[in-house]
Amino acid sequence: MACVACGRRGGRRVAWGVVLGCGFCAAVGVFMALTYKFSIIMIMTMGESVVVGDYGVREVVMFLLKSLGGRVYSVKKLMKLVFLAQYDVDVERRVVYEYRYGGRPLARAEFYIWSYGPMSNEVYDALESGDFDLVSGELGLEICYAGPVPQLPRPVADRLSDVAAKYGGWKPWQLERHVNQLLGLDVPEKKSDYMGVWLNSYLRVEGYSLVPKELHG
């Protein structure tokens, strides 16, 4: 499949470039495919719930979608919701708090800077797992999930619920603008300079303090 913007051909990331209408995302597909891959998640189904041991990004996405009525419009919006679940930014103090559970990032996602702001390869992988329906509508791609609610650790579930309640009604462009403003990426030239850079590296170079915030319970 060729990207509608740049005409390049490649693997599944090119397909995402077509869906997002972003030639750059398609062009960097090979790079994204070589980034960190999340470990295999062991899942058991019991009754009306999914029982997980060490949860992953897939369960995070499932929970967010169930919190939003089983669907969300656009990959961009989903990406930003996952980001906001994992990070909190104190703009004045230039401190970024990374929520963690079990000594690892809460959403189990690594973020890189792309054309729409922070994007995660693991979220793309989760959407390709077969658990979600991707439907093209009048306004673009809609992500749907009709399965059971995953049983996550209580602090994780509470954090995801709070983010869904606070930002679930925001439009994709509002979330994009909000997150980019939080990170100082609302200047196009600056964002272009850091395109493809790991978020943690960007924060370090730009003088932010990245502070782990472990959740317990």
C-alpha atoms as a printed R data frame, in Angstrom:
    type eleno elety resid chain resno       x       y      z
1   ATOM     1    CA   MET     A     1   0.000   0.000  0.000
2   ATOM     2    CA   ALA     A     2   1.288   3.470 -0.843
3   ATOM     3    CA   CYS     A     3   0.923   6.559  1.311
4   ATOM     4    CA   VAL     A     4  -1.506   9.062 -0.195
5   ATOM     5    CA   ALA     A     5   0.805  11.931  0.748
6   ATOM     6    CA   CYS     A     6   4.346  10.820 -0.058
7   ATOM     7    CA   GLY     A     7   3.703   7.832 -2.319
8   ATOM     8    CA   ARG     A     8   6.089   5.554 -0.429
9   ATOM     9    CA   ARG     A     9   5.393   1.861 -0.129
10  ATOM    10    CA   GLY     A    10   5.987  -0.244  2.938
11  ATOM    11    CA   GLY     A    11   4.486  -2.262  5.745
12  ATOM    12    CA   ARG     A    12   1.630  -1.637  8.117
13  ATOM    13    CA   ARG     A    13   2.886   1.790  9.182
14  ATOM    14    CA   VAL     A    14   2.281   3.021  5.649
15  ATOM    15    CA   ALA     A    15  -1.298   1.855  6.072
16  ATOM    16    CA   TRP     A    16  -1.532   4.018  9.191
17  ATOM    17    CA   GLY     A    17  -0.084   6.919  7.199
18  ATOM    18    CA   VAL     A    18  -2.944   6.520  4.749
19  ATOM    19    CA   VAL     A    19  -5.531   6.356  7.537
20  ATOM    20    CA   LEU     A    20  -4.116   9.430  9.267
21  ATOM    21    CA   GLY     A    21  -3.604  11.298  6.017
22  ATOM    22    CA   CYS     A    22  -0.034  12.012  7.098
23  ATOM    23    CA   GLY     A    23   2.756  11.286  4.675
24  ATOM    24    CA   PHE     A    24   5.437  11.743  7.317
25  ATOM    25    CA   CYS     A    25   3.920   9.129  9.603
26  ATOM    26    CA   ALA     A    26   3.965   6.696  6.721
27  ATOM    27    CA   ALA     A    27   7.534   7.605  5.767
28  ATOM    28    CA   VAL     A    28   8.857   6.909  9.256
29  ATOM    29    CA   GLY     A    29   7.035   3.605  9.407
30  ATOM    30    CA   VAL     A    30  10.196   1.548  9.214
31  ATOM    31    CA   PHE     A    31  11.707   3.471 12.121
32  ATOM    32    CA   MET     A    32   8.613   2.972 14.248
33  ATOM    33    CA   ALA     A    33   8.593  -0.738 13.522
34  ATOM    34    CA   LEU     A    34  12.124  -0.981 14.931
35  ATOM    35    CA   THR     A    35  11.299   0.763 18.209
36  ATOM    36    CA   TYR     A    36  10.568  -0.903 21.482
37  ATOM    37    CA   LYS     A    37   8.139  -3.862 21.304
38  ATOM    38    CA   PHE     A    38   6.028  -4.629 24.312
39  ATOM    39    CA   SER     A    39   6.316  -8.080 25.873
40  ATOM    40    CA   ILE     A    40   3.654 -10.722 25.333
41  ATOM    41    CA   ILE     A    41   0.664 -10.292 27.670
42  ATOM    42    CA   MET     A    42  -0.982 -13.307 29.250
43  ATOM    43    CA   ILE     A    43  -4.757 -12.912 29.405
44  ATOM    44    CA   MET     A    44  -7.499 -15.163 30.742
45  ATOM    45    CA   THR     A    45 -11.197 -14.671 30.132
46  ATOM    46    CA   MET     A    46 -13.524 -15.301 33.049
47  ATOM    47    CA   GLY     A    47 -17.264 -14.592 32.777
48  ATOM    48    CA   GLU     A    48 -17.907 -10.986 31.778
49  ATOM    49    CA   SER     A    49 -14.469  -9.676 32.591
50  ATOM    50    CA   VAL     A    50 -10.906 -10.036 31.376
51  ATOM    51    CA   VAL     A    51  -8.518 -11.061 34.139
52  ATOM    52    CA   VAL     A    52  -4.960  -9.860 33.520
53  ATOM    53    CA   GLY     A    53  -1.722 -10.543 35.279
54  ATOM    54    CA   ASP     A    54   0.806  -8.040 33.971
55  ATOM    55    CA   TYR     A    55  -1.429  -5.728 31.935
56  ATOM    56    CA   GLY     A    56  -0.306  -3.954 28.785
57  ATOM    57    CA   VAL     A    57  -1.222  -1.129 26.441
58  ATOM    58    CA   ARG     A    58  -4.014  -3.214 24.929
59  ATOM    59    CA   GLU     A    59  -5.842  -3.383 28.258
60  ATOM    60    CA   VAL     A    60  -5.305   0.340 28.799
61  ATOM    61    CA   VAL     A    61  -6.897   1.096 25.417
62  ATOM    62    CA   MET     A    62  -9.767  -1.306 26.153
63  ATOM    63    CA   PHE     A    63 -10.464   0.393 29.473
64  ATOM    64    CA   LEU     A    64 -10.383   3.896 28.001
65  ATOM    65    CA   LEU     A    65 -12.757   2.911 25.204
66  ATOM    66    CA   LYS     A    66 -15.207   1.264 27.621
67  ATOM    67    CA   SER     A    67 -15.068   4.424 29.752
68  ATOM    68    CA   LEU     A    68 -16.046   6.429 26.653
69  ATOM    69    CA   GLY     A    69 -18.991   4.271 25.652
70  ATOM    70    CA   GLY     A    70 -17.034   1.756 23.615
71  ATOM    71    CA   ARG     A    71 -15.774   4.083 20.900
72  ATOM    72    CA   VAL     A    72 -13.537   7.044 20.202
73  ATOM    73    CA   TYR     A    73 -13.091   9.148 17.087
74  ATOM    74    CA   SER     A    74  -9.555   9.198 15.639
75  ATOM    75    CA   VAL     A    75  -6.235   7.627 16.546
76  ATOM    76    CA   LYS     A    76  -4.992  11.092 17.426
77  ATOM    77    CA   LYS     A    77  -7.506  11.450 20.254
78  ATOM    78    CA   LEU     A    78  -6.768   7.986 21.604
79  ATOM    79    CA   MET     A    79  -3.022   8.658 21.567
80  ATOM    80    CA   LYS     A    80  -3.450  11.872 23.524
81  ATOM    81    CA   LEU     A    81  -5.712  10.207 26.109
82  ATOM    82    CA   VAL     A    82  -3.119   7.490 26.695
83  ATOM    83    CA   PHE     A    83  -0.431  10.165 26.989
84  ATOM    84    CA   LEU     A    84  -2.438  12.182 29.519
85  ATOM    85    CA   ALA     A    85  -3.047   9.046 31.562
86  ATOM    86    CA   GLN     A    86   0.673   8.403 31.821
87  ATOM    87    CA   TYR     A    87   1.947  11.976 32.191
88  ATOM    88    CA   ASP     A    88   1.069  15.139 34.088
89  ATOM    89    CA   VAL     A    89   2.884  18.384 33.317
90  ATOM    90    CA   ASP     A    90   3.616  21.319 35.619
91  ATOM    91    CA   VAL     A    91   4.269  23.961 32.966
92  ATOM    92    CA   GLU     A    92   5.521  26.702 35.307
93  ATOM    93    CA   ARG     A    93   8.020  24.470 37.105
94  ATOM    94    CA   ARG     A    94   8.897  22.561 33.912
95  ATOM    95    CA   VAL     A    95   8.296  19.266 35.654
96  ATOM    96    CA   VAL     A    96   6.774  16.242 33.926
97  ATOM    97    CA   TYR     A    97   5.377  13.600 36.255
98  ATOM    98    CA   GLU     A    98   5.359  10.088 34.833
99  ATOM    99    CA   TYR     A    99   2.740   7.938 36.524
100 ATOM   100    CA   ARG     A   100   4.035   4.438 37.125
101 ATOM   101    CA   TYR     A   101   2.691   1.171 38.448
102 ATOM   102    CA   GLY     A   102   4.870  -1.747 39.406
103 ATOM   103    CA   GLY     A   103   7.953   0.296 38.577
104 ATOM   104    CA   ARG     A   104   6.926   0.783 34.947
105 ATOM   105    CA   PRO     A   105   5.081   3.543 33.027
106 ATOM   106    CA   LEU     A   106   1.377   3.384 33.866
107 ATOM   107    CA   ALA     A   107   0.142   2.960 30.283
108 ATOM   108    CA   ARG     A   108   3.102   0.708 29.372
109 ATOM   109    CA   ALA     A   109   3.749   3.005 26.393
110 ATOM   110    CA   GLU     A   110   6.844   4.692 24.957
111 ATOM   111    CA   PHE     A   111   6.213   8.033 23.266
112 ATOM   112    CA   TYR     A   112   8.026   9.701 20.380
113 ATOM   113    CA   ILE     A   113   7.437  13.124 18.875
114 ATOM   114    CA   TRP     A   114   5.563  13.024 15.564
115 ATOM   115    CA   SER     A   115   3.671  15.489 13.418
116 ATOM   116    CA   TYR     A   116   0.615  15.467 15.737
117 ATOM   117    CA   GLY     A   117   2.643  15.486 18.954
118 ATOM   118    CA   PRO     A   118   3.521  12.471 21.150
119 ATOM   119    CA   MET     A   119   2.659   9.149 19.497
120 ATOM   120    CA   SER     A   120   3.221   5.585 20.706
121 ATOM   121    CA   ASN     A   121   4.173   2.551 18.662
122 ATOM   122    CA   GLU     A   122   2.626   0.298 21.309
123 ATOM   123    CA   VAL     A   123  -0.789   1.909 20.852
124 ATOM   124    CA   TYR     A   124  -0.619   1.179 17.123
125 ATOM   125    CA   ASP     A   125   0.297  -2.420 17.918
126 ATOM   126    CA   ALA     A   126  -2.647  -2.717 20.298
127 ATOM   127    CA   LEU     A   127  -5.056  -1.488 17.646
128 ATOM   128    CA   GLU     A   128  -3.730  -4.142 15.267
129 ATOM   129    CA   SER     A   129  -4.271  -6.954 17.793
130 ATOM   130    CA   GLY     A   130  -7.717  -7.835 16.404
131 ATOM   131    CA   ASP     A   131  -9.594  -6.776 19.548
132 ATOM   132    CA   PHE     A   132 -10.815  -3.497 18.061
133 ATOM   133    CA   ASP     A   133 -12.989  -2.507 15.130
134 ATOM   134    CA   LEU     A   134 -11.663   0.339 12.997
135 ATOM   135    CA   VAL     A   135 -14.535   1.976 11.134
136 ATOM   136    CA   SER     A   136 -14.260   4.750  8.558
137 ATOM   137    CA   GLY     A   137 -16.996   7.334  9.083
138 ATOM   138    CA   GLU     A   138 -17.878  10.793  7.857
139 ATOM   139    CA   LEU     A   139 -15.352  12.408 10.182
140 ATOM   140    CA   GLY     A   140 -12.610   9.832  9.734
141 ATOM   141    CA   LEU     A   141 -11.538   6.718 11.587
142 ATOM   142    CA   GLU     A   142 -13.570   5.533 14.571
143 ATOM   143    CA   ILE     A   143 -12.113   2.988 16.991
144 ATOM   144    CA   CYS     A   144 -14.662   0.675 18.607
145 ATOM   145    CA   TYR     A   145 -14.426  -1.962 21.322
146 ATOM   146    CA   ALA     A   146 -17.357  -4.172 22.309
147 ATOM   147    CA   GLY     A   147 -15.561  -6.640 24.561
148 ATOM   148    CA   PRO     A   148 -15.512  -6.941 28.348
149 ATOM   149    CA   VAL     A   149 -13.964  -4.384 30.677
150 ATOM   150    CA   PRO     A   150 -10.404  -5.421 31.615
151 ATOM   151    CA   GLN     A   151  -9.779  -5.794 35.325
152 ATOM   152    CA   LEU     A   152  -6.854  -3.484 35.996
153 ATOM   153    CA   PRO     A   153  -5.163  -2.661 39.301
154 ATOM   154    CA   ARG     A   154  -7.378  -0.178 41.139
155 ATOM   155    CA   PRO     A   155  -4.942   2.797 41.013
156 ATOM   156    CA   VAL     A   156  -4.495   2.304 37.265
157 ATOM   157    CA   ALA     A   157  -8.225   2.029 36.645
158 ATOM   158    CA   ASP     A   158  -8.857   5.149 38.742
159 ATOM   159    CA   ARG     A   159  -6.277   7.156 36.805
160 ATOM   160    CA   LEU     A   160  -7.709   6.083 33.445
161 ATOM   161    CA   SER     A   161 -11.249   6.856 34.620
162 ATOM   162    CA   ASP     A   162 -10.203  10.343 35.719
163 ATOM   163    CA   VAL     A   163  -8.592  11.078 32.347
164 ATOM   164    CA   ALA     A   164 -11.609   9.755 30.442
165 ATOM   165    CA   ALA     A   165 -13.948  11.882 32.546
166 ATOM   166    CA   LYS     A   166 -11.849  15.040 32.168
167 ATOM   167    CA   TYR     A   167 -10.838  14.802 28.511
168 ATOM   168    CA   GLY     A   168 -13.268  12.355 26.940
169 ATOM   169    CA   GLY     A   169 -15.464  15.129 25.566
170 ATOM   170    CA   TRP     A   170 -12.590  17.010 23.940
171 ATOM   171    CA   LYS     A   171 -12.154  16.958 20.175
172 ATOM   172    CA   PRO     A   172  -8.952  15.486 18.677
173 ATOM   173    CA   TRP     A   173  -7.594  18.886 17.629
174 ATOM   174    CA   GLN     A   174  -8.218  20.279 21.133
175 ATOM   175    CA   LEU     A   175  -6.264  17.442 22.715
176 ATOM   176    CA   GLU     A   176  -3.463  17.824 20.186
177 ATOM   177    CA   ARG     A   177  -3.165  21.538 20.914
178 ATOM   178    CA   HIS     A   178  -3.381  21.016 24.683
179 ATOM   179    CA   VAL     A   179  -0.675  18.345 24.840
180 ATOM   180    CA   ASN     A   180   1.641  20.226 22.496
181 ATOM   181    CA   GLN     A   181   1.246  23.376 24.599
182 ATOM   182    CA   LEU     A   182   2.022  21.432 27.777
183 ATOM   183    CA   LEU     A   183   5.253  20.161 26.234
184 ATOM   184    CA   GLY     A   184   6.255  23.366 24.457
185 ATOM   185    CA   LEU     A   185   5.735  21.734 21.070
186 ATOM   186    CA   ASP     A   186   3.202  24.262 19.822
187 ATOM   187    CA   VAL     A   187   5.885  25.978 17.698
188 ATOM   188    CA   PRO     A   188   5.920  24.130 14.341
189 ATOM   189    CA   GLU     A   189   9.623  24.740 13.697
190 ATOM   190    CA   LYS     A   190  10.547  23.396 17.120
191 ATOM   191    CA   LYS     A   191   8.407  20.312 16.731
192 ATOM   192    CA   SER     A   192   9.921  19.686 13.313
193 ATOM   193    CA   ASP     A   193  13.437  19.778 14.785
194 ATOM   194    CA   TYR     A   194  12.518  17.062 17.288
195 ATOM   195    CA   MET     A   195  10.518  14.859 14.901
196 ATOM   196    CA   GLY     A   196  11.084  11.190 15.689
197 ATOM   197    CA   VAL     A   197  12.872  11.889 18.980
198 ATOM   198    CA   TRP     A   198  12.089   9.825 22.081
199 ATOM   199    CA   LEU     A   199  10.007  11.934 24.471
200 ATOM   200    CA   ASN     A   200  12.363  11.396 27.411
201 ATOM   201    CA   SER     A   201  15.305  12.653 25.348
202 ATOM   202    CA   TYR     A   202  13.339  15.730 24.296
203 ATOM   203    CA   LEU     A   203  12.446  16.503 27.914
204 ATOM   204    CA   ARG     A   204  16.071  16.211 29.015
205 ATOM   205    CA   VAL     A   205  17.418  18.431 26.224
206 ATOM   206    CA   GLU     A   206  14.713  21.064 26.811
207 ATOM   207    CA   GLY     A   207  15.426  21.261 30.528
208 ATOM   208    CA   TYR     A   208  12.366  19.479 31.917
209 ATOM   209    CA   SER     A   209  12.593  17.360 35.039
210 ATOM   210    CA   LEU     A   210  11.049  13.907 34.564
211 ATOM   211    CA   VAL     A   211   9.788  12.755 37.954
212 ATOM   212    CA   PRO     A   212   8.435   9.208 38.465
213 ATOM   213    CA   LYS     A   213   5.162   9.081 40.400
214 ATOM   214    CA   GLU     A   214   4.559   5.538 41.586
215 ATOM   215    CA   LEU     A   215   0.965   4.489 42.271
216 ATOM   216    CA   HIS     A   216   0.293   1.890 44.950
217 ATOM   217    CA   GLY     A   217  -2.608  -0.342 45.823
